[in-house]
């Protein structure tokens, strides 16, 4: 077994580990929000949607790097395998920005936010995410070709130039999410309203946003280098293949980070799974309007 193939098996191994941990974590987060009305805010519902997208993305990482280790594909063959992955990867990339925008709108325009009906809110959130994801997937269908690619991942299903644009799109989304989060922090520092509950939410989301930026954003920058480089040494190619680690971490961390950062979420989680040995749990959370 040569070094390149061994490297691919190492990547396949941790993809399976992340699939296992991420599937459990994302499912538990969705279950927690479903079971506990106290935690059901618009923001937490958006996080549930993000977890659902991440579940599909995790399957995509396995389809394009575990079940086909060492196999060389043409772009159009690759697209047939991972078209669903492109759709959900685009959707999850946008949803983090939507989550930060949701909190920003609640803090900056509270009256408008509370008066916004659930149906109008759902349309405002759903239409852009779905439209953009459908557009991106359709773009892959219309721009793919029969060239051979050395990796079957979302950027490589497009033609070479469009794949670069696809990658640059996610870099842009990461920058926007980071800017919005910094604006949110600045508003918190200069505002006195709802400081206690707002601080609780910021602390809970802080690590999630930072991990998103420094895993997803970092992986996209490395991916951009890969797509733009005319050629690599074998060693460089093997190293850059491990950008998959950061992508998988991005898809898997929501539940575990939330449990680490939020006492309220931990107590609610314990009350579901170990309710016989624990007393009733009360929780005071920052809450945007419930969708229910």
KERO-162165 format. One line per field, with one value per residue: residue in one letter; y, x, z of N, C-alpha, C in turn; residue number from 0. Coordinates in steps of 0.2 Angstrom, whole numbers. Example, Ala and Ser with C-alpha at 12.3 -4.5 7.8 and 13.67 -1.06 7.14 Angstrom:
! residues 2
res = A / S
npy = -28 / -11
npx = 66 / 64
npz = 39 / 35
capy = -22 / -5
capx = 62 / 68
capz = 39 / 36
cpy = -16 / 0
cpx = 66 / 64
cpz = 39 / 39
n = 0 / 1
This chain:
! residues 292
res = X / X / X / X / X / X / X / X / X / X / X / X / X / X / X / X / X / X / X / X / X / X / X / X / X / X / X / X / X / X / X / X / X / X / X / X / X / X / X / X / X / X / X / X / X / X / X / X / X / X / X / X / X / X / X / X / X / X / X / X / X / X / X / X / X / X / X / X / X / X / X / X / X / X / X / X / X / X / X / X / X / X / X / X / X / X / X / X / X / X / X / X / X / X / X / X / X / X / X / X / X / X / X / X / X / X / X / X / X / X / X / X / X / X / X / X / X / X / X / X / X / X / X / X / X / X / X / X / X / X / X / X / X / X / X / X / X / X / X / X / X / X / X / X / X / X / X / X / X / X / X / X / X / X / X / X / X / X / X / X / X / X / X / X / X / X / X / X / X / X / X / X / X / X / X / X / X / X / X / X / X / X / X / X / X / X / X / X / X / X / X / X / X / X / X / X / X / X / X / X / X / X / X / X / X / X / X / X / X / X / X / X / X / X / X / X / X / X / X / X / X / X / X / X / X / X / X / X / X / X / X / X / X / X / X / X / X / X / X / X / X / X / X / X / X / X / X / X / X / X / X / X / X / X / X / X / X / X / X / X / X / X / X / X / X / X / X / X / X / X / X / X / X / X / X / X / X / X / X / X / X / X / X / X / X / X / X / X / X / X / X / X
npy = -6 / 11 / 27 / 37 / 30 / 25 / 37 / 41 / 31 / 34 / 46 / 42 / 34 / 44 / 51 / 42 / 41 / 54 / 54 / 45 / 51 / 64 / 61 / 56 / 67 / 77 / 72 / 71 / 84 / 89 / 82 / 86 / 99 / 97 / 90 / 99 / 113 / 125 / 128 / 131 / 142 / 154 / 155 / 143 / 133 / 136 / 132 / 118 / 115 / 117 / 107 / 96 / 98 / 96 / 82 / 76 / 81 / 75 / 62 / 64 / 66 / 53 / 46 / 52 / 49 / 38 / 26 / 25 / 24 / 28 / 27 / 34 / 47 / 54 / 71 / 72 / 60 / 60 / 70 / 64 / 56 / 65 / 75 / 78 / 81 / 93 / 102 / 102 / 106 / 119 / 124 / 123 / 131 / 144 / 144 / 147 / 160 / 165 / 162 / 170 / 183 / 182 / 183 / 196 / 203 / 202 / 208 / 221 / 226 / 224 / 226 / 225 / 212 / 204 / 206 / 200 / 188 / 170 / 163 / 172 / 174 / 161 / 160 / 170 / 165 / 152 / 153 / 160 / 151 / 139 / 143 / 147 / 135 / 126 / 133 / 133 / 119 / 116 / 124 / 116 / 105 / 110 / 114 / 104 / 92 / 80 / 78 / 70 / 69 / 71 / 70 / 67 / 78 / 92 / 105 / 100 / 94 / 103 / 112 / 117 / 132 / 136 / 129 / 135 / 148 / 143 / 139 / 151 / 158 / 152 / 156 / 170 / 170 / 165 / 176 / 186 / 181 / 181 / 195 / 199 / 193 / 200 / 213 / 210 / 207 / 220 / 227 / 222 / 226 / 239 / 241 / 241 / 234 / 219 / 213 / 202 / 190 / 191 / 190 / 177 / 170 / 174 / 169 / 155 / 154 / 158 / 150 / 141 / 149 / 153 / 141 / 137 / 147 / 145 / 132 / 128 / 140 / 140 / 128 / 131 / 141 / 134 / 125 / 133 / 136 / 124 / 122 / 133 / 130 / 125 / 113 / 100 / 93 / 76 / 75 / 88 / 87 / 76 / 82 / 93 / 86 / 83 / 94 / 89 / 85 / 97 / 101 / 90 / 91 / 103 / 99 / 92 / 97 / 104 / 100 / 95 / 106 / 115 / 108 / 109 / 123 / 128 / 129 / 128 / 121 / 109 / 105 / 103 / 93 / 82 / 81 / 75 / 62 / 57 / 58 / 52 / 51 / 64 / 80 / 91 / 103 / 120 / 133 / 148 / 156 / 166 / 171 / 171 / 174 / 160 / 147 / 140
npx = 4 / 4 / 9 / 0 / -12 / -14 / -15 / -27 / -35 / -34 / -40 / -53 / -56 / -57 / -68 / -78 / -79 / -82 / -95 / -102 / -101 / -106 / -119 / -126 / -125 / -131 / -144 / -148 / -148 / -159 / -169 / -169 / -173 / -186 / -192 / -193 / -202 / -198 / -186 / -188 / -186 / -185 / -172 / -167 / -174 / -169 / -156 / -159 / -163 / -151 / -144 / -150 / -147 / -134 / -133 / -136 / -125 / -115 / -117 / -114 / -100 / -96 / -100 / -92 / -79 / -76 / -84 / -78 / -64 / -49 / -54 / -56 / -65 / -75 / -80 / -94 / -98 / -95 / -104 / -116 / -116 / -115 / -124 / -134 / -127 / -120 / -131 / -136 / -124 / -123 / -134 / -132 / -121 / -127 / -136 / -130 / -127 / -139 / -144 / -136 / -141 / -154 / -153 / -148 / -158 / -168 / -162 / -159 / -171 / -183 / -197 / -202 / -198 / -205 / -218 / -218 / -226 / -227 / -228 / -224 / -211 / -206 / -206 / -197 / -185 / -185 / -186 / -175 / -164 / -168 / -169 / -156 / -149 / -154 / -151 / -137 / -135 / -141 / -132 / -121 / -125 / -126 / -114 / -104 / -93 / -84 / -71 / -58 / -56 / -46 / -52 / -68 / -77 / -88 / -84 / -77 / -86 / -91 / -86 / -69 / -67 / -79 / -80 / -70 / -77 / -88 / -82 / -76 / -88 / -92 / -82 / -85 / -97 / -93 / -85 / -95 / -104 / -95 / -93 / -106 / -107 / -98 / -103 / -115 / -109 / -103 / -115 / -120 / -111 / -113 / -126 / -139 / -150 / -159 / -148 / -143 / -150 / -147 / -133 / -131 / -136 / -127 / -115 / -118 / -119 / -107 / -95 / -100 / -101 / -88 / -81 / -87 / -83 / -69 / -67 / -75 / -74 / -60 / -57 / -62 / -54 / -42 / -46 / -48 / -35 / -31 / -39 / -35 / -21 / -9 / -3 / 3 / 15 / 16 / 16 / 11 / -2 / -7 / -7 / -16 / -28 / -33 / -41 / -53 / -55 / -58 / -70 / -78 / -78 / -85 / -98 / -102 / -102 / -112 / -121 / -112 / -104 / -114 / -119 / -108 / -106 / -118 / -128 / -141 / -146 / -140 / -146 / -159 / -157 / -152 / -164 / -173 / -167 / -162 / -173 / -179 / -170 / -167 / -173 / -187 / -183 / -180 / -179 / -172 / -171 / -164 / -175 / -181 / -195 / -206 / -209 / -220
npz = 0 / -5 / 0 / -3 / -4 / 9 / 16 / 11 / 17 / 31 / 31 / 27 / 39 / 49 / 44 / 46 / 59 / 63 / 57 / 64 / 78 / 75 / 69 / 80 / 89 / 82 / 80 / 93 / 97 / 89 / 94 / 108 / 107 / 101 / 112 / 122 / 126 / 132 / 126 / 113 / 102 / 89 / 85 / 90 / 83 / 70 / 72 / 73 / 60 / 54 / 60 / 54 / 40 / 42 / 45 / 32 / 25 / 32 / 27 / 14 / 15 / 17 / 6 / -3 / 0 / 7 / 4 / -8 / -9 / -17 / -30 / -46 / -53 / -67 / -69 / -71 / -67 / -54 / -50 / -50 / -40 / -29 / -29 / -20 / -9 / -13 / -13 / 1 / 7 / 2 / 8 / 22 / 23 / 21 / 32 / 44 / 43 / 42 / 55 / 63 / 58 / 62 / 76 / 77 / 71 / 80 / 91 / 87 / 80 / 89 / 90 / 77 / 74 / 84 / 80 / 67 / 58 / 60 / 49 / 39 / 43 / 41 / 27 / 24 / 28 / 23 / 8 / 3 / 6 / 1 / -13 / -16 / -14 / -23 / -35 / -35 / -35 / -48 / -56 / -55 / -62 / -75 / -78 / -77 / -83 / -93 / -88 / -79 / -61 / -47 / -34 / -27 / -23 / -18 / -25 / -36 / -44 / -52 / -67 / -69 / -68 / -63 / -51 / -43 / -42 / -34 / -23 / -18 / -15 / -3 / 5 / 5 / 11 / 24 / 28 / 29 / 39 / 50 / 51 / 54 / 66 / 74 / 73 / 81 / 93 / 96 / 97 / 108 / 118 / 118 / 122 / 134 / 135 / 139 / 144 / 152 / 148 / 135 / 135 / 139 / 128 / 119 / 124 / 123 / 109 / 105 / 104 / 95 / 83 / 81 / 80 / 68 / 59 / 60 / 56 / 45 / 37 / 37 / 30 / 18 / 13 / 12 / 2 / -9 / -12 / -16 / -27 / -36 / -38 / -50 / -50 / -38 / -27 / -22 / -8 / -4 / -9 / -2 / 11 / 9 / 7 / 20 / 23 / 24 / 37 / 44 / 39 / 42 / 56 / 57 / 53 / 64 / 77 / 84 / 95 / 105 / 108 / 112 / 124 / 131 / 133 / 138 / 153 / 155 / 144 / 146 / 158 / 154 / 145 / 153 / 161 / 152 / 149 / 161 / 170 / 181 / 191 / 194 / 200 / 195 / 182 / 179 / 168 / 162 / 148 / 134 / 122 / 106 / 96 / 98 / 86 / 87
capy = 0 / 17 / 32 / 41 / 26 / 25 / 43 / 41 / 27 / 38 / 51 / 38 / 32 / 49 / 53 / 37 / 43 / 60 / 52 / 42 / 56 / 69 / 58 / 55 / 73 / 81 / 69 / 72 / 91 / 90 / 78 / 90 / 105 / 95 / 88 / 105 / 119 / 130 / 129 / 132 / 149 / 154 / 153 / 136 / 130 / 137 / 127 / 111 / 114 / 117 / 100 / 92 / 99 / 93 / 75 / 75 / 83 / 69 / 56 / 66 / 65 / 46 / 44 / 55 / 48 / 32 / 21 / 25 / 26 / 26 / 27 / 40 / 49 / 60 / 76 / 71 / 54 / 62 / 74 / 60 / 53 / 70 / 81 / 80 / 84 / 100 / 105 / 103 / 110 / 126 / 126 / 124 / 137 / 150 / 144 / 150 / 167 / 167 / 162 / 177 / 188 / 181 / 186 / 203 / 207 / 202 / 213 / 228 / 228 / 219 / 226 / 222 / 205 / 200 / 206 / 196 / 181 / 164 / 161 / 177 / 172 / 155 / 162 / 174 / 161 / 146 / 154 / 161 / 145 / 134 / 145 / 147 / 129 / 124 / 137 / 130 / 112 / 117 / 126 / 110 / 101 / 113 / 116 / 98 / 89 / 73 / 77 / 66 / 73 / 67 / 70 / 68 / 83 / 97 / 109 / 96 / 92 / 109 / 113 / 120 / 139 / 137 / 126 / 141 / 152 / 140 / 139 / 158 / 159 / 150 / 161 / 176 / 168 / 165 / 183 / 189 / 178 / 184 / 202 / 200 / 191 / 205 / 218 / 208 / 208 / 227 / 230 / 219 / 230 / 246 / 241 / 239 / 230 / 212 / 211 / 195 / 184 / 191 / 187 / 170 / 167 / 175 / 164 / 149 / 154 / 161 / 145 / 138 / 153 / 153 / 134 / 137 / 151 / 142 / 125 / 128 / 145 / 138 / 123 / 134 / 144 / 129 / 122 / 138 / 135 / 118 / 123 / 137 / 128 / 121 / 106 / 99 / 87 / 71 / 77 / 93 / 84 / 72 / 86 / 97 / 81 / 83 / 99 / 86 / 85 / 103 / 101 / 85 / 94 / 108 / 96 / 87 / 100 / 108 / 97 / 95 / 113 / 118 / 105 / 112 / 130 / 130 / 125 / 127 / 115 / 103 / 102 / 100 / 86 / 77 / 80 / 70 / 56 / 54 / 62 / 48 / 53 / 71 / 84 / 95 / 108 / 126 / 136 / 154 / 157 / 171 / 168 / 175 / 171 / 153 / 145 / 136
capx = 0 / 8 / 8 / -6 / -18 / -14 / -18 / -35 / -39 / -34 / -46 / -59 / -57 / -60 / -74 / -83 / -79 / -86 / -102 / -105 / -102 / -111 / -126 / -129 / -125 / -136 / -150 / -150 / -150 / -165 / -174 / -170 / -178 / -193 / -195 / -193 / -205 / -194 / -180 / -190 / -186 / -184 / -165 / -165 / -177 / -164 / -151 / -161 / -163 / -144 / -142 / -153 / -143 / -127 / -134 / -136 / -119 / -111 / -118 / -110 / -93 / -94 / -101 / -87 / -72 / -76 / -86 / -75 / -57 / -45 / -58 / -55 / -71 / -76 / -84 / -101 / -100 / -95 / -110 / -122 / -115 / -115 / -128 / -138 / -122 / -120 / -137 / -136 / -118 / -125 / -140 / -129 / -117 / -131 / -140 / -126 / -127 / -146 / -144 / -133 / -145 / -160 / -152 / -146 / -164 / -171 / -159 / -159 / -178 / -187 / -204 / -204 / -197 / -210 / -224 / -218 / -229 / -223 / -228 / -220 / -204 / -204 / -205 / -191 / -180 / -184 / -185 / -168 / -160 / -169 / -168 / -149 / -146 / -157 / -147 / -130 / -135 / -142 / -126 / -116 / -128 / -125 / -107 / -100 / -90 / -81 / -64 / -56 / -54 / -43 / -56 / -75 / -80 / -93 / -81 / -74 / -92 / -92 / -80 / -63 / -68 / -85 / -78 / -67 / -82 / -92 / -77 / -76 / -95 / -92 / -77 / -88 / -102 / -90 / -84 / -101 / -106 / -90 / -94 / -112 / -106 / -94 / -108 / -119 / -105 / -103 / -122 / -121 / -106 / -115 / -133 / -141 / -157 / -159 / -141 / -142 / -152 / -143 / -126 / -132 / -136 / -120 / -110 / -119 / -117 / -100 / -90 / -102 / -99 / -81 / -79 / -90 / -78 / -62 / -67 / -78 / -70 / -53 / -57 / -64 / -48 / -37 / -49 / -47 / -28 / -31 / -42 / -31 / -14 / -9 / 0 / 5 / 19 / 12 / 16 / 6 / -8 / -9 / -9 / -22 / -33 / -35 / -46 / -59 / -56 / -61 / -77 / -82 / -79 / -90 / -104 / -103 / -100 / -117 / -124 / -107 / -103 / -120 / -119 / -102 / -107 / -125 / -130 / -148 / -147 / -137 / -151 / -165 / -155 / -152 / -171 / -176 / -164 / -161 / -178 / -181 / -165 / -166 / -179 / -189 / -178 / -183 / -174 / -173 / -167 / -165 / -180 / -184 / -202 / -207 / -212 / -226
capz = 0 / -5 / 5 / -4 / -2 / 16 / 18 / 10 / 22 / 37 / 30 / 28 / 45 / 54 / 42 / 49 / 67 / 63 / 55 / 70 / 83 / 72 / 68 / 87 / 92 / 78 / 82 / 100 / 98 / 87 / 99 / 114 / 105 / 100 / 118 / 127 / 123 / 134 / 122 / 106 / 99 / 81 / 84 / 91 / 77 / 64 / 73 / 72 / 53 / 52 / 62 / 49 / 34 / 43 / 44 / 25 / 23 / 34 / 23 / 8 / 16 / 17 / -1 / -8 / 3 / 11 / 0 / -15 / -8 / -22 / -36 / -50 / -57 / -71 / -65 / -72 / -63 / -47 / -48 / -49 / -33 / -23 / -30 / -14 / -5 / -15 / -11 / 8 / 9 / 1 / 13 / 29 / 23 / 22 / 38 / 49 / 42 / 44 / 63 / 66 / 56 / 66 / 83 / 76 / 70 / 87 / 96 / 84 / 78 / 93 / 89 / 71 / 75 / 87 / 76 / 61 / 59 / 59 / 41 / 35 / 45 / 38 / 20 / 23 / 30 / 18 / 1 / 0 / 7 / -4 / -20 / -17 / -14 / -30 / -40 / -35 / -38 / -55 / -59 / -56 / -68 / -82 / -79 / -76 / -89 / -92 / -86 / -73 / -56 / -42 / -28 / -29 / -18 / -21 / -29 / -42 / -48 / -57 / -71 / -65 / -66 / -59 / -45 / -40 / -39 / -29 / -17 / -16 / -13 / 4 / 8 / 6 / 16 / 30 / 30 / 31 / 45 / 54 / 51 / 57 / 73 / 77 / 74 / 86 / 99 / 97 / 99 / 115 / 122 / 118 / 123 / 141 / 136 / 139 / 144 / 155 / 144 / 129 / 137 / 140 / 122 / 115 / 126 / 120 / 102 / 103 / 102 / 89 / 78 / 81 / 77 / 61 / 55 / 60 / 53 / 38 / 34 / 35 / 25 / 11 / 11 / 9 / -4 / -14 / -14 / -20 / -34 / -40 / -39 / -56 / -48 / -32 / -25 / -19 / -1 / -3 / -11 / 4 / 17 / 8 / 8 / 26 / 24 / 26 / 44 / 47 / 36 / 46 / 62 / 56 / 53 / 70 / 84 / 87 / 101 / 110 / 110 / 116 / 130 / 135 / 135 / 141 / 158 / 154 / 139 / 149 / 163 / 150 / 142 / 159 / 163 / 147 / 149 / 168 / 174 / 187 / 196 / 195 / 201 / 189 / 180 / 177 / 164 / 159 / 142 / 130 / 118 / 101 / 96 / 96 / 80 / 88
cpy = 6 / 22 / 36 / 37 / 26 / 31 / 44 / 37 / 30 / 43 / 48 / 36 / 38 / 52 / 48 / 39 / 49 / 59 / 49 / 47 / 61 / 67 / 58 / 62 / 77 / 79 / 71 / 80 / 92 / 87 / 83 / 96 / 103 / 93 / 94 / 111 / 125 / 132 / 131 / 139 / 148 / 152 / 146 / 131 / 130 / 132 / 120 / 110 / 113 / 110 / 95 / 92 / 95 / 85 / 73 / 76 / 77 / 63 / 58 / 65 / 58 / 44 / 46 / 54 / 42 / 26 / 20 / 26 / 23 / 26 / 34 / 41 / 54 / 65 / 74 / 65 / 56 / 66 / 70 / 57 / 58 / 76 / 83 / 83 / 92 / 104 / 107 / 106 / 117 / 128 / 127 / 130 / 143 / 150 / 147 / 157 / 169 / 166 / 168 / 182 / 188 / 184 / 194 / 206 / 207 / 208 / 221 / 230 / 223 / 220 / 223 / 214 / 201 / 201 / 202 / 189 / 175 / 162 / 166 / 175 / 166 / 156 / 165 / 170 / 155 / 148 / 156 / 155 / 140 / 136 / 145 / 140 / 125 / 127 / 134 / 123 / 112 / 119 / 120 / 106 / 103 / 115 / 110 / 96 / 82 / 72 / 73 / 71 / 69 / 67 / 71 / 72 / 88 / 102 / 106 / 93 / 97 / 108 / 117 / 127 / 140 / 134 / 131 / 146 / 149 / 140 / 147 / 161 / 158 / 154 / 167 / 175 / 168 / 172 / 187 / 187 / 181 / 191 / 203 / 198 / 197 / 211 / 216 / 209 / 216 / 230 / 228 / 224 / 237 / 247 / 239 / 235 / 223 / 209 / 204 / 190 / 185 / 189 / 180 / 167 / 168 / 170 / 157 / 148 / 155 / 156 / 141 / 142 / 153 / 146 / 134 / 141 / 147 / 135 / 126 / 134 / 143 / 133 / 126 / 138 / 139 / 126 / 127 / 137 / 129 / 119 / 128 / 135 / 124 / 114 / 106 / 93 / 82 / 73 / 82 / 91 / 80 / 77 / 90 / 92 / 81 / 89 / 96 / 85 / 91 / 103 / 96 / 88 / 100 / 105 / 92 / 91 / 103 / 106 / 97 / 101 / 116 / 115 / 108 / 119 / 132 / 126 / 123 / 121 / 109 / 100 / 100 / 94 / 81 / 76 / 75 / 63 / 53 / 57 / 58 / 50 / 60 / 75 / 88 / 101 / 114 / 129 / 143 / 156 / 163 / 168 / 173 / 171 / 164 / 152 / 142 / 139
cpx = 4 / 5 / 1 / -12 / -19 / -17 / -25 / -38 / -39 / -40 / -53 / -61 / -60 / -67 / -80 / -84 / -84 / -94 / -105 / -106 / -107 / -118 / -129 / -130 / -131 / -143 / -153 / -151 / -157 / -171 / -175 / -174 / -185 / -196 / -196 / -195 / -201 / -188 / -182 / -191 / -185 / -176 / -164 / -168 / -172 / -158 / -153 / -161 / -156 / -142 / -144 / -149 / -136 / -127 / -133 / -128 / -114 / -111 / -114 / -103 / -91 / -95 / -95 / -80 / -71 / -78 / -82 / -68 / -53 / -48 / -57 / -62 / -70 / -80 / -91 / -103 / -100 / -101 / -116 / -122 / -116 / -119 / -132 / -133 / -121 / -125 / -137 / -130 / -120 / -129 / -137 / -125 / -121 / -134 / -137 / -127 / -134 / -147 / -142 / -138 / -152 / -159 / -151 / -153 / -168 / -169 / -160 / -166 / -183 / -194 / -206 / -203 / -202 / -217 / -224 / -221 / -225 / -223 / -224 / -212 / -201 / -202 / -198 / -185 / -179 / -183 / -178 / -163 / -161 / -168 / -160 / -146 / -148 / -153 / -140 / -130 / -136 / -136 / -121 / -119 / -126 / -118 / -102 / -98 / -87 / -74 / -63 / -54 / -51 / -46 / -63 / -78 / -84 / -89 / -79 / -80 / -93 / -86 / -75 / -65 / -74 / -84 / -75 / -72 / -86 / -88 / -77 / -83 / -95 / -87 / -81 / -94 / -99 / -88 / -90 / -104 / -101 / -91 / -101 / -111 / -102 / -99 / -113 / -115 / -104 / -110 / -122 / -117 / -109 / -123 / -134 / -147 / -156 / -152 / -140 / -144 / -148 / -136 / -126 / -132 / -130 / -115 / -111 / -117 / -110 / -95 / -93 / -100 / -92 / -78 / -81 / -85 / -71 / -61 / -69 / -75 / -63 / -52 / -58 / -58 / -43 / -40 / -48 / -40 / -27 / -33 / -38 / -24 / -14 / -7 / 2 / 10 / 14 / 11 / 11 / -1 / -11 / -11 / -15 / -28 / -36 / -39 / -52 / -60 / -60 / -69 / -81 / -83 / -84 / -97 / -106 / -103 / -106 / -119 / -118 / -105 / -108 / -120 / -113 / -103 / -113 / -127 / -137 / -150 / -145 / -143 / -157 / -163 / -155 / -160 / -175 / -173 / -163 / -167 / -180 / -176 / -164 / -173 / -181 / -184 / -182 / -177 / -176 / -169 / -169 / -170 / -182 / -191 / -202 / -211 / -219 / -231
cpz = 0 / 0 / 4 / -3 / 5 / 19 / 17 / 15 / 29 / 37 / 31 / 35 / 50 / 51 / 45 / 56 / 67 / 61 / 61 / 76 / 81 / 71 / 75 / 90 / 88 / 80 / 89 / 101 / 95 / 92 / 105 / 113 / 104 / 107 / 123 / 124 / 126 / 130 / 115 / 105 / 92 / 80 / 85 / 85 / 71 / 66 / 72 / 64 / 51 / 54 / 56 / 43 / 36 / 43 / 37 / 23 / 25 / 30 / 16 / 9 / 15 / 10 / -5 / -5 / 7 / 7 / -7 / -15 / -14 / -29 / -40 / -54 / -62 / -67 / -65 / -68 / -56 / -45 / -47 / -42 / -27 / -24 / -24 / -9 / -6 / -12 / -3 / 10 / 8 / 6 / 20 / 29 / 24 / 29 / 44 / 49 / 44 / 52 / 66 / 65 / 61 / 73 / 82 / 75 / 76 / 91 / 93 / 82 / 82 / 91 / 82 / 71 / 78 / 84 / 69 / 62 / 58 / 52 / 37 / 37 / 42 / 31 / 19 / 24 / 24 / 11 / -1 / 1 / 2 / -11 / -21 / -18 / -21 / -35 / -41 / -37 / -45 / -59 / -60 / -61 / -74 / -83 / -79 / -83 / -88 / -91 / -80 / -68 / -51 / -35 / -30 / -23 / -22 / -26 / -36 / -46 / -53 / -62 / -67 / -63 / -61 / -52 / -40 / -37 / -34 / -22 / -14 / -13 / -5 / 8 / 10 / 11 / 23 / 33 / 32 / 38 / 51 / 56 / 55 / 65 / 77 / 78 / 80 / 93 / 101 / 100 / 107 / 120 / 123 / 120 / 130 / 141 / 135 / 140 / 147 / 151 / 137 / 129 / 137 / 133 / 118 / 117 / 123 / 113 / 100 / 100 / 96 / 83 / 76 / 77 / 69 / 57 / 55 / 57 / 46 / 34 / 32 / 30 / 18 / 8 / 8 / 3 / -10 / -16 / -18 / -27 / -39 / -41 / -45 / -55 / -41 / -32 / -22 / -11 / 0 / -4 / -5 / 10 / 15 / 8 / 15 / 28 / 26 / 33 / 47 / 45 / 40 / 53 / 62 / 57 / 59 / 77 / 88 / 94 / 106 / 112 / 114 / 123 / 135 / 137 / 138 / 146 / 157 / 149 / 142 / 154 / 159 / 147 / 147 / 161 / 158 / 148 / 156 / 172 / 180 / 193 / 198 / 196 / 195 / 188 / 177 / 173 / 161 / 154 / 138 / 124 / 112 / 100 / 94 / 89 / 81 / 92
n = 0 / 1 / 2 / 3 / 4 / 5 / 6 / 7 / 8 / 9 / 10 / 11 / 12 / 13 / 14 / 15 / 16 / 17 / 18 / 19 / 20 / 21 / 22 / 23 / 24 / 25 / 26 / 27 / 28 / 29 / 30 / 31 / 32 / 33 / 34 / 35 / 36 / 37 / 38 / 39 / 40 / 41 / 42 / 43 / 44 / 45 / 46 / 47 / 48 / 49 / 50 / 51 / 52 / 53 / 54 / 55 / 56 / 57 / 58 / 59 / 60 / 61 / 62 / 63 / 64 / 65 / 66 / 67 / 68 / 69 / 70 / 71 / 72 / 73 / 74 / 75 / 76 / 77 / 78 / 79 / 80 / 81 / 82 / 83 / 84 / 85 / 86 / 87 / 88 / 89 / 90 / 91 / 92 / 93 / 94 / 95 / 96 / 97 / 98 / 99 / 100 / 101 / 102 / 103 / 104 / 105 / 106 / 107 / 108 / 109 / 110 / 111 / 112 / 113 / 114 / 115 / 116 / 117 / 118 / 119 / 120 / 121 / 122 / 123 / 124 / 125 / 126 / 127 / 128 / 129 / 130 / 131 / 132 / 133 / 134 / 135 / 136 / 137 / 138 / 139 / 140 / 141 / 142 / 143 / 144 / 145 / 146 / 147 / 148 / 149 / 150 / 151 / 152 / 153 / 154 / 155 / 156 / 157 / 158 / 159 / 160 / 161 / 162 / 163 / 164 / 165 / 166 / 167 / 168 / 169 / 170 / 171 / 172 / 173 / 174 / 175 / 176 / 177 / 178 / 179 / 180 / 181 / 182 / 183 / 184 / 185 / 186 / 187 / 188 / 189 / 190 / 191 / 192 / 193 / 194 / 195 / 196 / 197 / 198 / 199 / 200 / 201 / 202 / 203 / 204 / 205 / 206 / 207 / 208 / 209 / 210 / 211 / 212 / 213 / 214 / 215 / 216 / 217 / 218 / 219 / 220 / 221 / 222 / 223 / 224 / 225 / 226 / 227 / 228 / 229 / 230 / 231 / 232 / 233 / 234 / 235 / 236 / 237 / 238 / 239 / 240 / 241 / 242 / 243 / 244 / 245 / 246 / 247 / 248 / 249 / 250 / 251 / 252 / 253 / 254 / 255 / 256 / 257 / 258 / 259 / 260 / 261 / 262 / 263 / 264 / 265 / 266 / 267 / 268 / 269 / 270 / 271 / 272 / 273 / 274 / 275 / 276 / 277 / 278 / 279 / 280 / 281 / 282 / 283 / 284 / 285 / 286 / 287 / 288 / 289 / 290 / 291
